[in-house]
Amino acid sequence: MKAQFTIGLDYGTNSVRALIVNVANGAEIAAAVWTYAHGTQGVILSRDPNLARQHPADYIKGAEITIKQALATAKKSVKGFNADQVIGIGVDTTGSTPLPVDANGQPLAFSKKFASNPAAMAWLWKDHAGVNEAAEITALAKKLRPQYLAKCGGTYSSEWFWSKVLKCLRVAPEVFNAAYSWIELSDFVPAALTGTEHPDKFIAGVCAAGHKAMWNAKWGGYPDEAFLSKLNPKLAQLRKRLTTRVHSIDRPVGGLTPAWAKKTGLAAGIPVAVGAFDAHLGAVGSGVAPGTLVKIIGTSTCDIAIAANTKKLADVPGLCGIVDGSVLPGYFGLEAGQSAVGDLFNWLVNYIQPVGPEAGSHEELTKGALKLQPGESGLLALDWNNGNRTILVDQRLTGLLVGQTLYTTPAEIFRALIEATAFGALTIINRFEEYGVKISSVVNCGGIAEKSPLVMQIYADVTGRPMKVSRSAQTCALGSAIAAAVVAGAHKDYATAIKRMTGLKPTIYKPNAKAHATYQELYALYKQLHDAFGTKDGGGNLYGVMKKLIEIRSRVRR
Amino acid sequence: MKAQFTIGLDYGTNSVRALIVNVANGAEIAAAVWTYAHGTQGVILSRDPNLARQHPADYIKGAEITIKQALATAKKSVKGFNADQVIGIGVDTTGSTPLPVDANGQPLAFSKKFASNPAAMAWLWKDHAGVNEAAEITALAKKLRPQYLAKCGGTYSSEWFWSKVLKCLRVAPEVFNAAYSWIELSDFVPAALTGTEHPDKFIAGVCAAGHKAMWNAKWGGYPDEAFLSKLNPKLAQLRKRLTTRVHSIDRPVGGLTPAWAKKTGLAAGIPVAVGAFDAHLGAVGSGVAPGTLVKIIGTSTCDIAIAANTKKLADVPGLCGIVDGSVLPGYFGLEAGQSAVGDLFNWLVNYIQPVGPEAGSHEELTKGALKLQPGESGLLALDWNNGNRTILVDQRLTGLLVGQTLYTTPAEIFRALIEATAFGALTIINRFEEYGVKISSVVNCGGIAEKSPLVMQIYADVTGRPMKVSRSAQTCALGSAIAAAVVAGAHKDYATAIKRMTGLKPTIYKPNAKAHATYQELYALYKQLHDAFGTKDGGGNLYGVMKKLIEIRSRVRR
């Protein structure tokens, strides 16, 4: 039998990537990347710093360009490769990135009337225009439907579906009124590729619905009409037009249309899997399994674990989300994260810009930090320069550094910041385990995991656990390709597909016992600071300090 | 009558300065500086980083060279000036800087036998060899003589007289046994100039004795023999040989010897005042008076106030010292201080070395910091990178910075560090006032006070008090010249001499009401952190955090 391949389409913030993968062994034979054409690096901005939109035309064009280019590369690099060996497509995207569509499921931005109206475009994950709406939704749910909040860490975010839809209703009613429905980017692309955009056929992924739109089978899907009515009766009306077909990634939404087959050279009818978010399919591409925590480490982190949905799972306070089937069918998908990891190191390098010996660049700082023993600098930091996503779920927190002398160096601060993110990571692992989700293996992926042995060793020493690194450098696209392989029937289930198509790098960072002992002492101090500044009952009356500083700052800057 | 002048001799850490001053108006007509010949910039070091000594020969040579050179300059620059117009000499020095002397009052280091023995030289103020001895003295006094500690802030320092003498007894008994007595540098120089070194004539200043050797008229002078015996019986023996003539700066120790007159060109017999420490005579040169706090701002600060000794004065917890007559006769001299001010700013510039816009130098950082409103950065710092001298008297404290975001800049940190030292300054002022020492005027001197309007304005805004700056750039030497003028009879008392010979710069930094209001909010937060990390009962259980970090650091570095 000839080798079989699938394509993973990975829609990031600035570009889309197509990755062609051998379903037998996960070999990545070709890839192509295209930066979106609209806006700045694909993001449409305005004078309002909260606004971040994307034009849906870029999503369509991006699929065509990258699939064609990846196929061309595969033909050149793999002898005898033919596009008809591609048996399926999977899709992952940023999210929550919802867009308004008409009665045929077509983006409003595709119509002349709304072609250049930002409210009719896709509201990118990092659009925070709905910050007041998020607070309103949180407050209402706290009062009327605490169960809604329990599954998303206690706070509904401005980055999420209902905040954005409600904001649109208020600031651009002409768009809201013209929209038949709103759909997530991760559902829009599979629907477009398969011609299932029409509401009669449209299928939504449980990943986006469950993590961002408070969808849960337990309470009958999306938030109930009575609740939505209190926000605005028009939201209750909209709910009626949202699809009731909400599925996990183990089924296709349909087959590739003849039109798409023609323009790409792929075979018509090959299945396209239900879409999901990049981090969730990144976890799949990293080999997620019960007991395995996948850490996708970039500017921030997304930490993904799964737990069998046959057992009862308590709500885990402070987690970003707990959704049945959001990562893999048959499992609760659990999402946690740290608001700044790479961004924290970048802050020191790019904003403070320390120079001198063992400073000036990530490489030089790393050189200096490598010479230090745990605890040697006397420094300790909190990793909250961008707030805390898990377990405190509080954006009104800030960074802290303690222990400076008159001789403290940039390399010492650099190491303290790395250690702080490691302590943050340990806090998340502990939270999982405290609520019965045992973590027996940690797999890291992303640029920092690949490039910084220093960071990985510190993570191993702080957590007392081996740090593994995912073999693939494109775990999100690989995860999409795995989803495609499963829905195309190349593997009988996800467990088999993951076993065959993912792997680890040979180097595993093992904890050093002596370093771990010192870090346990330091972690006890970190936890003291964490609780004192981050919780109301954590000892001391310091809970208000960071918040008051932010309040003064906001007032003065106004 | 021809104009009259006095000479102030100011012995610093690296050099000695002679300043010739017109007694009628404080005009500084000539100055000369000489860097000590021995060691590194005048300091003899060893492999032990705690050791810092000076060769007493430098003190003698330095007086001769600088007096002659200053007189030569005066002749050139002031028409008709003649050395016989100089009517007295005053001396200030670093301290506690004790040196062992023989039965004739001559430094042991002047004898062949001990000429190159560091233990026989002057133990410079920053010599910390006696760190264990200091802890031992503190512990014993806590148990047996708490009154001794109450006058020096609760902790006896390794920088002080008895720690050094006891250390010498233990590590260099041949030196200790050869020494008839030990005297402070501030007493040695006046004795040498007047030929009163012999124990029969020798006079000590109350400033050094009271602040550094636990001398107090209330308990009969130096610590009693029973107490000293517990440390070592030889200390009790030494006590018998210490002078009982301990005086304030309102009297001369004697007249200039013919030999000194001959080699300098000055008139024989002109009075030399009792010596004192640089900061104390710096306060005199800055116009100290009841209700006036003089802040001598350098790498660290020394804060000096006086209070009438006719009233009862409570012990002020956390002050470095409270000594009757140590600054001016008839007043308690009160000494406080901050362990790092200029050093804190230097740390950012020299160790972190931030570059980029509005960074790279003090000047650029100042430019950036000037653009910020109080509270705008959202940052708050503790000024403890070098511990806290007043009011916590705790070297086992470290720096803290809170409020960082991913966009925090070096100029914002620079301003936060300045503000932290201002909050530290306010804490000292408040402590004075809480114990009945009213501060109605603040006079600053030293390089930072002269060169940084930013720092002075922040101090005004934080404290809500006008910041005045001393007219003289050499307040210590000027203070010595004032002492000379008083003992020479040019003025009837210190109040008159200070009025005539000191002054302020025309610019007074007035507090801005709006900035002060914001700083009051920020100070409340500073105080919360101060108490939480710096006191056992200050809220939270964070008192141990900095100490534990230091403990781990020390262990790891070993």
Interface residues (C-beta under 8 A of the other chain):
Chain A: A340 D343 L344 N346 W347 Y351 I352 Q353 P354 V355 G356 A359 Q373 P374 G375 E376 S377 G378 L379 L380 N385 N386 T398 G399 L400 L401 V402 G403 Q404 T405 L406 Y407 T408 T409 P410 I413 T518 E521 L522 L525 Q528 L529 A532 F533 G539 G540 N541 L542 V545 M546 K548 L549 I550 I552 R553 R555 V556 R557
Chain B: A340 D343 L344 N346 W347 Y351 I352 Q353 P354 V355 G356 A359 Q373 P374 G375 E376 S377 G378 L379 L380 N385 N386 T398 G399 L400 L401 V402 G403 Q404 T405 L406 Y407 T408 T409 P410 I413 T518 E521 L522 L525 Q528 L529 A532 F533 G539 G540 N541 L542 V545 M546 K548 L549 I550 I552 R553 R555 V556 R557
